[in-house]
């Protein structure tokens, strides 16, 4: 469904570099849906842009993987993984290839050529559901975390993990686990449920975390559903929680800077995807899936704005620029009580259900959101 001239919008946007443009509240308020797709038969479960920002891939509970041309505003390809299910699909550094997590039969990560629709190899090593999967921003590797309590770094050329982390922090089956690369690809952040946040040097993961911090006081009864490093430098970390809130931490001190809350987001625990839990006790998986594994949270490429998909089909956004200044890293700056932030604005689109996936394009002023439908948002304002 075309709502405006998507191609004209994007061609104009491509002449600008959003990292050099001010993504102000006024600009963000001017975003509108320029293209919408209604071809999925169930809720979307993950969304990823390729490194160029020209393509995106989605997974859905209907066990489909769909690839879209984000510049032309058209669907390019539909693939199915009916036998094994699919989630957390990621483009890799190898052109024409994606990795995704299985949701049925086993917990293997499958590496697929979407050009030929053939598997290249299988990354076998997890024996519980994969909760995080992310490509390295700088190397030919992918990072995974699973409810078996293991975090693996996989070399795309090998079926065995290049390195393995087994964090300590209580029962992973009850608390959950999630992991993410920083923008340099040199640091891995691991959150063990509501217990602890740990930072690892990719080159020395066997030595254990070089920094860790309890997050019990931050999390309360909620679990960490997903982690995002704030671009472009990764000097802050965003924790997406199973109660719908988000928490901003300084990457160097792990000091809690701010909490992002909205009344619409508090219903996240009642949303979710009705997938099997593979017998995991303690409901960690169901809680994390109800919070979309953090897939409904994204950050603009300038690192100034957080956007979160809501239960009523809207997308809320927060300006966090006042908390991500260089002064925050000054060891002489006294710790301040974390602020509680309410949204600076809301996009009300035409999603009929909860927005479970949300991603801002890394190179152009475009954002994609999804429930069962997929929407491409662009700005009509001059920038």
C-alpha positions in Angstrom: 0.0 0.0 0.0 1.5 3.3 -1.1 0.6 6.2 1.2 2.9 8.8 -0.4 5.6 8.8 -3.1 8.2 6.6 -1.3 10.8 6.7 -4.1 10.8 10.5 -4.3 11.2 10.7 -0.5 14.1 8.3 -0.4 15.9 9.8 -3.4 15.8 13.1 -1.6 17.0 11.6 1.6 19.9 9.8 -0.1 21.4 13.2 -0.9 21.9 13.8 2.8 24.0 12.2 5.4 21.9 11.8 8.6 25.1 11.7 10.7 25.7 15.3 9.6 22.1 16.3 9.9 20.2 17.3 13.0 17.6 14.7 13.8 15.6 17.2 15.9 12.3 16.6 17.5 10.7 18.6 14.7 12.3 16.4 12.1 11.2 13.2 13.9 7.7 14.6 14.4 7.5 15.0 10.6 8.0 11.3 9.9 5.1 9.5 8.1 4.5 6.1 6.6 5.6 6.3 2.9 5.2 2.6 2.2 3.4 -0.3 3.9 3.4 -4.1 3.3 0.5 -6.3 4.4 1.9 -9.7 3.2 2.8 -11.4 6.5 0.3 -13.8 8.0 1.6 -13.5 11.6 3.5 -11.1 13.8 7.0 -10.0 12.8 9.7 -11.2 15.2 12.9 -9.6 14.0 14.2 -6.9 11.6 17.7 -6.1 10.4 19.3 -3.7 7.9 22.3 -4.6 5.8 25.4 -2.5 6.3 24.5 -0.3 3.3 21.0 0.5 4.6 19.6 -0.5 1.2 18.1 -3.8 2.2 16.3 -5.1 5.3 15.3 -8.6 6.3 12.4 -9.7 8.6 11.4 -12.9 10.3 7.9 -13.7 11.3 5.9 -16.2 13.3 4.6 -17.5 10.0 8.2 -18.9 9.6 9.0 -16.7 6.6 12.1 -14.6 5.9 11.4 -11.5 3.7 13.9 -9.3 2.1 13.0 -5.7 1.1 14.6 -3.0 -1.1 14.4 -0.1 1.3 15.3 2.5 -1.4 12.9 1.3 -4.0 10.2 0.5 -1.4 9.5 -3.1 -2.6 9.7 -6.6 -1.4 12.5 -8.5 -3.2 12.3 -12.1 -1.9 10.4 -14.5 0.4 12.0 -17.6 1.9 10.5 -20.1 4.3 12.0 -22.1 7.2 8.9 -24.2 8.0 10.8 -27.2 9.4 13.1 -25.2 11.8 11.3 -21.9 12.3 13.3 -18.6 12.2 14.1 -15.6 14.3 16.8 -12.9 14.8 17.9 -12.9 11.1 21.0 -10.9 10.5 22.8 -9.9 7.3 26.5 -10.8 7.5 29.7 -9.4 6.1 29.4 -11.8 3.2 27.2 -10.5 0.4 24.0 -12.4 -0.2 24.1 -14.3 3.1 22.1 -14.2 6.3 22.3 -16.0 9.6 19.2 -16.8 11.7 18.2 -18.7 14.8 16.1 -21.8 14.7 12.9 -21.9 16.9 11.9 -25.6 16.3 13.5 -29.0 16.3 16.9 -27.7 17.6 18.7 -24.5 18.5 21.1 -24.4 15.6 22.0 -21.1 13.9 21.6 -21.5 10.2 23.8 -19.7 7.6 21.9 -19.2 4.4 22.7 -17.9 0.9 19.5 -16.0 0.0 20.7 -15.7 -3.6 20.6 -19.5 -4.1 18.3 -20.4 -1.1 20.8 -22.9 0.1 22.4 -23.4 3.4 26.2 -22.7 3.6 26.7 -24.2 7.0 25.2 -24.8 10.4 26.5 -23.3 13.6 25.9 -26.0 16.1 26.7 -25.4 19.8 23.6 -24.1 21.7 21.2 -26.5 23.3 18.6 -24.0 24.4 16.8 -21.2 22.6 19.0 -18.4 21.1 18.0 -15.0 22.5 20.6 -12.8 20.8 22.2 -12.9 17.4 24.3 -10.0 15.9 26.9 -9.6 13.2 30.1 -8.0 14.0 30.4 -4.4 12.7 34.1 -5.0 11.8 34.8 -8.7 11.3 33.4 -11.8 9.6 31.8 -13.1 12.8 28.4 -13.3 14.5 27.7 -13.2 18.2 25.0 -15.4 19.8 23.6 -15.9 23.3 21.3 -18.6 24.4 19.4 -19.9 27.4 22.0 -22.7 27.8 24.0 -19.9 29.5 26.6 -19.7 26.7 27.7 -16.7 24.5 29.5 -17.7 21.3 31.5 -15.8 18.8 31.2 -17.6 15.4 33.6 -17.3 12.6 31.5 -17.4 9.4 34.0 -19.8 7.9 33.8 -22.4 10.6 31.1 -24.6 12.2 32.7 -24.3 15.6 32.7 -21.2 17.9 35.8 -19.1 17.6 35.4 -18.2 21.3 32.9 -19.0 24.1 31.8 -17.1 27.2 29.9 -18.7 30.1 28.9 -15.8 32.3 28.2 -16.2 36.0 25.1 -14.5 37.5 22.5 -17.0 38.6 20.2 -19.3 36.8 20.1 -18.3 33.2 16.9 -20.4 32.6 15.1 -18.3 35.2 16.9 -15.0 34.5 17.6 -15.1 30.8 20.6 -13.9 28.9 21.4 -11.5 26.1 24.5 -10.1 24.4 25.6 -7.4 21.9 28.7 -6.1 20.2 29.8 -2.5 20.6 30.3 -0.4 17.4 34.0 -1.2 17.3 33.4 -5.0 17.4 36.0 -5.2 20.1 33.7 -5.3 23.2 30.9 -7.7 24.0 28.3 -6.7 26.6 26.4 -9.6 28.3 23.4 -9.2 30.6 22.4 -12.1 32.7 18.7 -11.6 33.4 18.3 -8.9 36.1 21.5 -9.8 37.9 24.6 -8.3 36.2 25.9 -6.5 33.2 29.4 -7.7 32.0 31.8 -6.3 29.5 34.4 -8.6 27.6 37.3 -7.9 25.4 36.7 -9.9 22.2 40.4 -10.8 22.0 40.5 -12.1 25.6 37.1 -13.5 26.5 38.7 -16.4 28.3 40.0 -14.0 30.9 36.5 -13.1 31.9 34.8 -9.7 32.0 37.1 -6.7 32.3 34.2 -4.8 34.0 30.9 -5.9 35.5 28.1 -4.2 37.4 25.1 -5.4 39.3 21.8 -4.2 37.7 19.5 -5.7 40.4 18.5 -2.2 41.6 17.9 -1.1 38.0 15.9 -4.1 36.8 13.8 -4.9 39.8 11.6 -7.8 38.9 12.1 -7.3 35.1 14.7 -9.1 32.9 16.9 -7.7 30.2 15.3 -8.6 26.9 17.9 -6.9 24.7 21.0 -4.7 24.6 21.9 -1.8 22.3 25.1 0.1 22.3 24.3 3.8 21.4 25.9 4.8 18.1 28.1 6.1 16.7 30.8 5.5 19.4 29.1 3.0 21.7 29.8 5.2 24.8 26.4 4.3 26.3 24.4 1.1 26.6 20.7 0.8 26.4 19.0 -2.1 28.2 15.5 -3.0 26.9 13.5 -4.7 29.8 10.7 -7.2 29.9 8.5 -4.6 31.7 8.7 -2.3 28.6 11.1 0.2 30.1 14.6 1.0 28.9 17.6 2.0 30.9 20.6 4.1 29.7 24.0 3.3 31.2 27.5 4.8 30.7 29.6 2.2 28.9 32.8 3.2 30.8 31.5 3.4 34.3 28.3 1.4 33.9 26.6 4.2 35.8 22.9 4.4 35.4 22.0 7.6 33.6 18.3 7.5 32.8 15.2 5.4 32.6 12.8 5.6 29.7 9.2 4.9 30.5 5.8 5.2 28.9 2.4 4.0 30.0 1.9 2.3 26.6 5.1 0.3 27.1 4.1 -1.2 30.4 1.9 -3.7 28.6 4.8 -5.3 26.9 4.6 -8.3 29.2 1.1 -9.1 27.8 2.1 -8.9 24.2 4.7 -11.2 22.8 4.9 -14.1 20.4 3.2 -17.4 21.3 6.2 -19.7 20.5 7.1 -22.9 22.3 9.5 -22.6 25.2 11.4 -25.9 24.6 10.7 -26.8 28.2 12.6 -23.9 29.7 11.6 -23.4 33.3 11.1 -20.1 35.1 9.4 -18.4 32.1 12.5 -16.4 31.2 12.1 -17.2 27.5 8.4 -16.3 27.5 9.1 -13.1 29.3 11.8 -12.2 26.8 9.7 -13.1 23.8 6.8 -11.1 25.2 9.2 -8.1 25.2 10.2 -9.0 21.6 13.8 -9.9 22.6 14.4 -6.1 22.5 13.6 -6.1 18.7 11.1 -3.2 19.2 13.8 -0.8 20.4 16.1 1.2 18.1 18.4 4.2 18.2 19.0 6.9 15.5 22.4 6.7 13.9 23.5 10.0 15.6 22.8 8.4 19.0 20.5 11.1 20.1 17.1 9.5 20.0 15.6 6.2 21.2 12.5 4.8 19.5 10.4 2.0 21.0 7.4 0.2 19.5 4.3 0.2 21.7 1.4 -2.1 22.5 -1.2 0.1 20.8 0.6 0.2 17.4 2.3 3.6 18.0 6.1 4.3 18.2 7.4 6.5 21.1 10.7 8.4 21.0 12.9 10.0 23.6 15.7 12.6 23.2 18.7 11.2 25.1 21.3 13.7 23.9 21.5 15.5 27.2 22.7 12.3 28.8 25.3 11.3 26.2 27.7 14.2 26.5 31.5 13.8 27.0 31.1 15.2 30.5 29.3 12.0 31.5 32.7 10.1 31.2 34.6 12.6 33.5 35.6 10.6 36.6 35.5 13.9 38.6 31.8 14.4 37.7 29.7 13.3 40.7 27.1 10.6 40.1 23.6 12.0 39.7 20.4 10.3 40.5 19.1 8.7 37.3 16.4 10.7 35.5 13.0 9.1 34.6 12.1 10.3 31.1 8.7 10.3 29.4 8.4 10.3 25.6 9.2 13.5 23.6 6.9 12.4 20.9 4.8 9.6 19.4 4.2 8.3 15.8 0.7 7.1 15.4 0.7 4.9 12.3 -1.7 2.3 10.9 -0.3 -0.8 12.8 -3.3 -2.7 14.1 -1.3 -4.6 16.8 1.7 -4.2 19.0 4.9 -3.0 17.2 7.3 -5.8 17.8 10.1 -4.7 15.5 11.6 -1.3 15.0 14.9 -0.3 13.3 16.3 3.1 12.1 18.3 3.0 8.9 22.0 3.4 9.5 22.6 5.7 6.5 19.4 7.4 5.5 16.6 9.2 7.4 14.3 6.2 7.4 12.8 4.0 10.0 11.0 0.6 9.6 8.5 -0.7 12.1 6.4 -3.9 12.1 3.5 -5.7 13.7 1.9 -8.1 11.2 2.3 -5.3 8.7 5.6 -3.6 7.8 5.8 0.2 7.5 8.6 2.3 6.1 8.7 5.8 7.7 10.4 8.8 6.1 10.5 12.5 6.9 8.6 15.1 4.8 10.6 18.0 6.5 13.6 19.7 4.9 16.9 18.8 6.5 
